[in-house]
Amino acid sequence: MSRLRLLAALLLISSLAACSVLPKSQVLSIYRLPASSLPGHPASADWALRVNKPYSSQLLDSTRIAVMPPGDQISAYQGVRWSDRAPLLLRDRLIDAFLDDGRLKAVSSDESRLQADLELDGDLRAFHSEYLNGRPTARILFEARLVQSGSLRILASRRFEVSQVASDTSVPAVVNAFGQAGDQLARDVLEWTLKQGQAAQQQ
């Protein structure tokens, strides 16, 4: 065997050996935020709303499903991800709630940038699972602001916090608890926004 062929063979063997020790790519399970449809109502509010993506920390602005076990350390469930980043999951859940409800003339997101009379803005302070008395509990904390479009004047603000205990410690049960918490928060934010928005439009 010539020196060139021997060198090529050695390089091939080395590359195969290197490939054999590479870690296998992890298979991820992707979860959407479960949601229940809200009952519809006749249109009664003659104003348009834009729902903006909430501000959040880098920790929450992620697809990881965050968990806070006993203690102060924040971790994430292994091998699973949300279908989108947490602030976008919440924004889209709120938009779906307003669309299901039907009382507003029009609802859009900050991505479309359509004309709107008022904007629903806010900060996502918590979107994680934490252990209370040994049971995982989904916790969502949203500080909402209703803002006048154009002037960006804050018309009203309120803190919404919802917790939902999971049926067991499995990831699907935790995800389902997030869905129930998201449903309750969406209902609360919906009613508050409609009430404050109507009052602002009548001024």
ZAMARGU-4260 file (C-alpha; in steps of 0.2 Angstrom, whole numbers, plus 5000, padded with zeros to 4 digits):
<rodrens>
0) 5000/5000/5000 | 5007/5017/4995 | 5010/5030/5009 | 4996/5041/5002 | 4983/5027/5003
5) 4989/5022/5020 | 4987/5040/5026 | 4970/5041/5019 | 4965/5025/5027 | 4971/5031/5044
10) 4962/5048/5042 | 4946/5038/5038 | 4947/5027/5053 | 4951/5042/5064 | 4935/5051/5058
15) 4924/5036/5061 | 4931/5034/5078 | 4927/5052/5082 | 4909/5050/5075 | 4906/5035/5086
20) 4909/5045/5102 | 4898/5060/5098 | 4883/5061/5109 | 4866/5056/5102 | 4854/5071/5099
25) 4841/5072/5112 | 4823/5069/5106 | 4812/5083/5113 | 4794/5082/5117 | 4785/5098/5112
30) 4770/5104/5121 | 4757/5117/5117 | 4749/5127/5131 | 4732/5119/5133 | 4717/5130/5131
35) 4698/5129/5133 | 4687/5140/5122 | 4677/5153/5130 | 4658/5156/5127 | 4654/5169/5114
40) 4644/5185/5116 | 4637/5197/5103 | 4649/5212/5098 | 4646/5226/5110 | 4662/5236/5111
45) 4665/5248/5097 | 4684/5249/5099 | 4699/5239/5093 | 4712/5231/5104 | 4731/5226/5101
50) 4738/5213/5112 | 4757/5215/5114 | 4770/5202/5119 | 4773/5204/5137 | 4790/5209/5143
55) 4799/5196/5153 | 4816/5191/5160 | 4828/5181/5149 | 4824/5166/5160 | 4806/5166/5155
60) 4808/5172/5137 | 4812/5154/5132 | 4804/5138/5127 | 4810/5128/5142 | 4797/5123/5154
65) 4804/5131/5170 | 4802/5122/5187 | 4807/5128/5204 | 4810/5113/5216 | 4811/5116/5235
70) 4824/5129/5237 | 4829/5144/5227 | 4837/5136/5212 | 4827/5137/5196 | 4828/5123/5183
75) 4819/5116/5168 | 4811/5099/5164 | 4822/5088/5154 | 4818/5082/5137 | 4803/5094/5135
80) 4799/5111/5127 | 4785/5123/5125 | 4780/5125/5107 | 4784/5144/5108 | 4792/5156/5121
85) 4782/5159/5136 | 4778/5177/5133 | 4771/5172/5116 | 4761/5158/5123 | 4753/5170/5135
90) 4750/5183/5122 | 4742/5171/5110 | 4731/5164/5124 | 4725/5181/5128 | 4721/5185/5110
95) 4711/5168/5108 | 4701/5173/5123 | 4696/5190/5116 | 4692/5182/5099 | 4682/5168/5107
100) 4672/5181/5118 | 4668/5191/5103 | 4663/5207/5112 | 4677/5218/5104 | 4676/5225/5087
105) 4693/5219/5082 | 4708/5211/5091 | 4726/5210/5084 | 4744/5207/5090 | 4759/5217/5090
110) 4766/5207/5075 | 4753/5213/5063 | 4754/5231/5069 | 4736/5235/5064 | 4727/5251/5069
115) 4720/5249/5087 | 4712/5261/5099 | 4719/5253/5115 | 4734/5241/5118 | 4736/5228/5131
120) 4753/5228/5137 | 4762/5221/5153 | 4776/5211/5161 | 4776/5192/5163 | 4784/5190/5180
125) 4781/5171/5183 | 4778/5157/5171 | 4784/5141/5180 | 4780/5126/5190 | 4785/5126/5209
130) 4783/5113/5222 | 4771/5117/5236 | 4769/5103/5250 | 4777/5091/5238 | 4766/5094/5223
135) 4770/5104/5207 | 4760/5119/5205 | 4759/5130/5189 | 4761/5148/5193 | 4758/5163/5181
140) 4760/5181/5186 | 4756/5195/5174 | 4756/5213/5177 | 4744/5220/5165 | 4743/5238/5158
145) 4730/5245/5147 | 4737/5259/5136 | 4730/5272/5124 | 4737/5269/5107 | 4747/5284/5100
150) 4750/5293/5116 | 4755/5277/5126 | 4746/5284/5141 | 4743/5271/5154 | 4724/5270/5157
155) 4724/5256/5170 | 4735/5243/5177 | 4733/5227/5188 | 4742/5212/5194 | 4735/5195/5189
160) 4741/5180/5198 | 4735/5162/5196 | 4741/5145/5203 | 4735/5128/5198 | 4740/5112/5207
165) 4745/5098/5195 | 4736/5081/5197 | 4753/5072/5199 | 4771/5075/5196 | 4772/5070/5178
170) 4776/5083/5164 | 4759/5080/5155 | 4750/5084/5172 | 4761/5100/5174 | 4757/5105/5157
175) 4738/5103/5160 | 4740/5113/5176 | 4747/5127/5165 | 4733/5126/5153 | 4720/5128/5168
180) 4730/5142/5175 | 4731/5151/5158 | 4712/5149/5155 | 4708/5157/5172 | 4720/5171/5169
185) 4714/5174/5152 | 4696/5175/5159 | 4701/5188/5172 | 4711/5199/5160 | 4697/5198/5148
190) 4684/5205/5159 | 4696/5218/5167 | 4701/5224/5150 | 4683/5226/5143 | 4678/5235/5159
195) 4692/5247/5159 | 4692/5249/5140 | 4673/5254/5140 | 4676/5266/5154 | 4691/5274/5144
200) 4681/5276/5128 | 4666/5285/5137 | 4678/5298/5144
</rodrens>
